[in-house]
Amino acid sequence: MDHLEGRTAVITGAASGIGAAMARRFGAAGMRLMLADIEQEALGTFAAELRGEGRDVSTFVCDVSDAEQVDALANATMEAFEAVHVVCNNAGVGAGGAMADVPLAEWEWVLGVNLWGVIHGVRSFLPLLRQQDQGHIVNTASVAGLFSAPFMGPYNVSKFGVVTLSETLFHELRLAGENVGVSVLCPAWVRTRIHESQRNRPPAAGGVVEADGTVAEIMAGFINNGMDPAKVADDVLSAVVENRFYILTHDDSHVAVRMRAEAIAAAEPPPFVMPQ
């Protein structure tokens, strides 16, 4: 997209982390904002802050794992702004554990938000972008969608799904000659609250799963020392303007991706790599 000022961006998971950083960055570029999140209070507080800075903001409380709620988000966006140009399917949760021990409810919760949330976002918003014959979709995956670290099974599966969904959509839109761009965001460690995802765990997913204390401490350390979300948001905005598909925010990720590809080509076991 050659310019963003005056256009509309929809961002899910917008009340914190990468979603909030994207909202700030797109707002600074002059975009109108539809911000969605499952945390109503945090969403309202953040939206009020942005309005105080002169941004044009609407909000919508939404569980992206629910198709009808995402449809309602698309309808609310059109009612508020009469157009949509950039759709950031960003909402996500984190959970892990040994594959043999992860309960079914954990799989359903993580895949529901991280993968089905993106599926619903594409299904609900793509027809609007195609009708306009312009727009861009940004799907938040992770480096966990490019190579597989242990003890992150549900998260890895969800993010690999987002990557292949995005690649498939890219090819289909390109073959059809349509003026809708696609990017897949694959960050490594970023200073977000994803290690606190249990705060939004729905009752249907069962009780809070307590992580091993040592594992939780290590995870929190990686996240707290991670990249500033504002830097990720800068990369996303550049990718939208440049119509760039892969957004790898960390330099080390390219090395790990290359190692995995070389192992596949050589019919070797997958290399052991961890996000840096």
Number of C-alpha atoms within 10 A of each C-alpha: 17 8 11 19 13 14 19 27 27 29 26 31 25 29 26 20 20 27 29 23 20 26 31 21 19 26 25 15 15 18 24 25 28 27 28 28 24 18 18 14 12 14 22 19 11 18 24 15 12 18 13 10 12 12 20 18 20 19 24 22 19 23 21 30 23 14 18 14 17 27 18 14 26 23 14 16 23 15 10 17 17 10 17 25 23 28 24 27 30 27 29 24 21 19 22 20 19 11 12 8 9 17 13 11 13 23 18 15 22 27 23 21 22 28 29 21 26 31 22 22 26 22 14 20 23 19 11 17 23 14 9 14 12 16 26 23 27 26 28 28 32 25 28 22 22 21 23 22 17 13 17 17 20 23 28 26 18 24 28 20 20 27 25 15 17 26 16 12 18 18 12 12 15 14 9 8 9 14 15 22 24 24 25 27 27 23 23 22 21 23 19 19 16 17 17 13 14 15 12 11 17 11 8 10 16 13 12 14 15 8 12 9 9 9 13 12 13 11 13 18 13 16 19 16 11 15 18 17 21 20 15 24 22 16 16 27 18 14 22 23 14 12 16 14 18 17 22 19 23 17 10 12 21 13 11 20 15 13 16 20 16 14 14 13 8 9 9 10 9 14 16 12 16 14 17 15
